[in-house]
C-alpha cells in the first residue's frame, strides 16, 4: 500500500489554472450540474483514467478537500469524471485523490484570500498500473494465511469484486470463508475494507477490530482502521491505532503521514513533526506538501528560519507552485540558517 501512491503519483497531470467565469459556464455546469452564480469561487476538475480495458468496470473515484489538515469535504466524481467544491478554504489547501478507497495522490492548492475566480485541478490515473499494484497486494495477502483451496479461490474472487466495486458479490464470498474459519484475520480485514468502501463505517470498524484481535500487529488492518478514525475526525483513536501501525511497519510512509496529521489535529506539534519528517524521508518526492505543513508548524512556534527552510525545499520540488512568490518573499525575510 505504501508503494501504491508513490508509483501512481507520477501520473498526476497538474494544470491549476484560473479561468474567467464567462468562459467556463458550460464546463462548470457539466462539473456541478448547477447554474453557478457569476463570481462565486469554485474548486473543480476532472479525473481521467488511462489504459482502461474494455471489460473493466469503472472504479469509484473520490476527491477530498483538506483545509489546514482537516477534511472540509469529500465527493465522488460524476459520470463525466468531474468533482467540485463550493466551500473555499481560508488558505493553503490539499486535494486528495482516491481510487476504490486507495489514496493515489495529493496536490496542494494555494488559494488567496478573497478568491473570486474558479480554480481547476485535473488529475490522471493509470488504471493498468493501479490494477497491477493491487493485484500484487492481493497475491501477497491471500498467500500469507493458510486456508483450504476453495476458500483461497473465494478470497481471490472477493478481492477482485471489491476492486471492481461489486460489493454485493464480494460480501457473501468473504462471509462464507469466515463461517469456515472465524480466525482468518485477512478475510476479516478484507470484509472491513469492503464496508469501508461502502461508507459503512461501523461495520468496517467491527471487522478491523476482529482482525486486530486475531493478529494484533497486522499492518493493513491497523492502517485502515486508523484511516477510518481520521475520516471520522476521531484523532485520539487514530493516534492509538496508527502508532501500532508504525510499530508493525516502520517503513510505511502512509502510516507516518496519517499519524503526523492526527497529532497536528490534537495540537501536539513536536510529535507531529517527528512523523511528518519520517514520512518525508520515506517518500520525499510524492509527499512534498508535508513541507508546507511543517513550515506552518514551525512558523507558529516562532522558528521562522526553519519554516523558510521547509518552504525552500518545497519550491525545489514544486517549482510551479501558484503562491511561489509569496513563499519566496517569506524565505527572503527569514533566511534559513
C-alpha positions, 0 to 999 in steps of 0.5 A: 500500500505504501508503494501504491501512491508513490508509483501512481503519483507520477501520473498526476497531470497538474494544470491549476489554472484560473479561468474567467467565469464567462468562459467556463459556464458550460464546463462548470455546469457539466462539473456541478450540474448547477447554474453557478452564480457569476463570481462565486469561487469554485474548486473543480476538475476532472479525473481521467483514467488511462489504459482502461480495458474494455471489460473493466468496470469503472472504479469509484473515484473520490476527491477530498478537500483538506483545509489546514489538515482537516477534511472540509469535504469529500465527493465522488466524481460524476459520470463525466469524471468531474468533482467540485467544491463550493466551500473555499478554504481560508488558505493553503489547501490539499486535494486528495485523490482516491481510487476504490478507497486507495489514496493515489495522490495529493496536490496542494492548492494555494488559494488567496484570500478573497478568491473570486475566480474558479480554480481547476485541478485535473488529475490522471490515473493509470488504471493498468498500473493501479490494477497491477499494484493491487493485484500484487497486494492481493497475491501477497495477502491471500498467500500469507494465511493458510486456508483450504483451496476453495476458500483461497479461490473465494478470497481471490474472487472477493478481492477482485469484486471489491476492486471492481466495486461489486460489493454485493458479490464480494460480501457473501464470498468473504462471509462464507470463508469466515463461517469456515474459519472465524480466525482468518484475520485477512478475510476479516480485514478484507470484509472491513475494507469492503464496508469501508468502501461502502461508507459503512463505517461501523461495520468496517470498524467491527471487522478491523477490530476482529482482525486486530484481535486475531493478529494484533500487529497486522499492518493493513488492518491497523492502517485502515482502521486508523484511516477510518478514525481520521475520516471520522475526525476521531484523532485520539483513536487514530493516534492509538491505532496508527502508532501500532501501525508504525510499530508493525511497519516502520517503513510505511510512509502512509502510516507516518503521514496519517499519524503526523496529521492526527497529532497536528489535529490534537495540537501536539506539534513536536510529535507531529513533526517527528512523523511528518519528517519520517514520512518525508524521508520515506517518500520525499518526492510524492509527499512534498506538501508535508513541507508546507505543513511543517513550515506552518508548524514551525512558523507558529512556534516562532522558528521562522528560519526553519519554516523558510527552510521547509518552504525552500525545499518545497519550491525545489520540488514544486517549482510551479507552485501558484503562491511561489512568490509569496513563499519566496518573499517569506524565505527572503525575510527569514533566511534559513540558517 
